[in-house]
């Protein structure tokens, strides 16, 4: 009986993982810019080494810019 319950639970979990994830909501350009700006502000505020922080921010913005150009 315990083995049967375990198998049923396993099957239900598998189906919930496969079909429970719907389509991810997409962000428009204004929302993307807001998120990137907030991440950059948090990095500047919280990260210990300012010179490394600026490198991360530059790379992040460069990546987002390149992503927007290819889409």
C-alpha positions as CSV (number, residue, x, y, z in Angstrom):
1,X,0.0,0.0,0.0
2,X,2.8,2.4,0.9
3,X,4.6,1.6,-2.4
4,X,1.4,2.3,-4.4
5,X,0.9,5.7,-2.6
6,X,4.5,6.6,-3.3
7,X,4.1,5.8,-7.0
8,X,0.9,7.8,-7.3
9,X,2.6,10.8,-5.6
10,X,5.6,10.5,-7.8
11,X,3.4,10.4,-11.0
12,X,1.4,13.4,-9.8
13,X,4.6,15.4,-9.0
14,X,6.0,14.5,-12.4
15,X,2.9,15.8,-14.2
16,X,2.7,18.9,-12.1
17,X,6.3,19.7,-13.0
18,X,5.7,19.0,-16.7
19,X,2.4,20.8,-17.2
20,X,2.3,23.2,-14.3
21,X,4.7,25.6,-15.7
22,X,2.9,27.9,-18.1
23,X,4.3,30.4,-20.5
24,X,6.6,32.9,-18.8
25,X,5.4,36.5,-19.0
26,X,7.5,38.7,-21.2
27,X,8.7,42.2,-20.3
28,X,8.4,45.1,-22.5
29,X,11.3,47.5,-23.1
30,X,10.4,49.9,-20.4
31,X,10.1,47.1,-17.8
32,X,13.4,45.6,-18.9
33,X,15.1,49.0,-18.5
34,X,13.5,49.5,-15.0
35,X,14.7,46.0,-13.9
36,X,18.3,46.6,-15.2
37,X,18.4,50.1,-13.6
38,X,17.3,48.6,-10.2
39,X,19.8,45.8,-10.4
40,X,22.6,48.3,-11.2
41,X,21.5,50.5,-8.3
42,X,21.5,47.6,-6.0
43,X,25.0,46.6,-7.1
44,X,26.3,50.1,-6.6
45,X,24.7,50.3,-3.1
46,X,25.6,46.8,-1.8
47,X,28.7,45.6,-3.6
48,X,32.0,46.1,-1.7
49,X,34.4,46.9,-4.5
50,X,33.3,49.9,-6.6
51,X,35.7,49.2,-9.5
52,X,34.4,45.7,-9.8
53,X,30.9,46.9,-9.5
54,X,31.3,49.2,-12.4
55,X,32.7,46.4,-14.5
56,X,29.6,44.2,-13.7
57,X,27.3,47.1,-14.5
58,X,29.0,47.8,-17.8
59,X,28.9,44.1,-18.8
60,X,25.3,43.8,-17.8
61,X,24.3,46.8,-19.9
62,X,26.4,45.7,-22.8
63,X,24.7,42.3,-22.7
64,X,21.3,43.8,-22.6
65,X,22.2,46.2,-25.5
66,X,23.5,43.3,-27.6
67,X,20.4,41.2,-26.8
68,X,18.1,44.0,-27.9
69,X,20.1,44.4,-31.2
70,X,19.7,40.7,-32.1
71,X,16.0,40.4,-31.4
